[in-house]
Amino acid sequence: MNNEVKEMGNDAVERIKKEYRDSVDFLRRERDEIKLKIHLGNAEIRDQWDEVEKKWEHFQARAEIVGRITKDSAKEVGEASKIVGEELKNSYRRIRDSLGTNR
């Protein structure tokens, strides 16, 4: 175990959990808005949506784990979750752009 993880206190773990919850909330809103419009899109957009939905399901599974993590695993889960969250955010942005829907 590296020193960084050993020194991570409860505040850091709670910060990671909060950042993750905020990211989940943002992505859930993005997803819901796009989902309402996707039925008007073409087959290519629906294919993109199907791919992003797989990532969303993986992200959601991690969200359940985050609530139960310890400080030993908080940093690793936090870093991996940020990567997946950014991928989802970028994917939603591409689909939104394809739909011609701007925020």
N, C-alpha and C positions, 0 to 999 in steps of 0.2 A: 504494500500500500504506500503510495507516495505521500510526502509531507503535506502537500496541498490539500489532499482529501482529509488527512488526519486533523488538520487545523480548521477545516470547514466547520463552522458552528451552526447552531440551529437557525440563526438569522439567515445565513447563506442558503441553507436548505429551503427555508420558507420563501426566500426571494426567488429561487429557482422554481419552486412550485407555483408561485404567483405569476411569474413570467410565462410559464407553460399554460396555466389556466387562461391568462389574457390572450395568448396565441390561439388556443383552442376556441375561445369565444369569437375572436376576429374571424378565424377561418370558418367557423360554423355559420356566421352571418353571410360571409362571401358565398359559401356553398349554397345556402338556402336561397339567396337572391338569384344566383345563376340557375339553380335547379328549377325555379319558377319559370325561367325564360328558355330553358334548353329545349323544350318540346317544340319550339318554333324554329330551332336551328336545323342545319343540314346534317347528313350522315357523318361527315368528317368531324363536325363538332361533337356529335353524340359519341363517336369513337374516342375523341380526346377526353370527354366526360367520363366514359367508362374506365379509362386508364387512371384518371385522377381519383375516381371513387375507390379504386383499390388502395391507393396511397392514403386516402382519408380513413379507410377502415383500419389500416395499420396504425395511423396516427391516433385514432380513437382508442385503440387497444393500449397504446402507450400512455394515454391520458389516465386510464384507470390505474395503471401501475404507479404513476407519479404520485398519486395520493398516498401510496404506501411505502415510498422509498425511504431509505435511511441516508444519513450523510455520507456513508461509504460509497453509495452508488449514485448519489445526486448529481455529481459533476458529469459522470459518463452519460447518464440518461438525459441530462440537460443539454449537453452538446449534441447528442444524436437527435434529440427532438428538435433542436433549432434547425438542423440541416433538413429534416423532413418537413418541418413547418415552412421553411423558405421555399422548398420545392413545391409544396402545395400552393403557397401564395403566388408564386410565379405561374404555376399551371392555371390557377383560377384567373389570373390577370390575362393570360393568353386566350382563354376561352371567352372571357368578358369582352376582350378586344375583337375576337372573331364574331361575337354577337352584335358588336357595335354599341355596347353598353358601357358608358363611362361613368365613373363615380363623380 
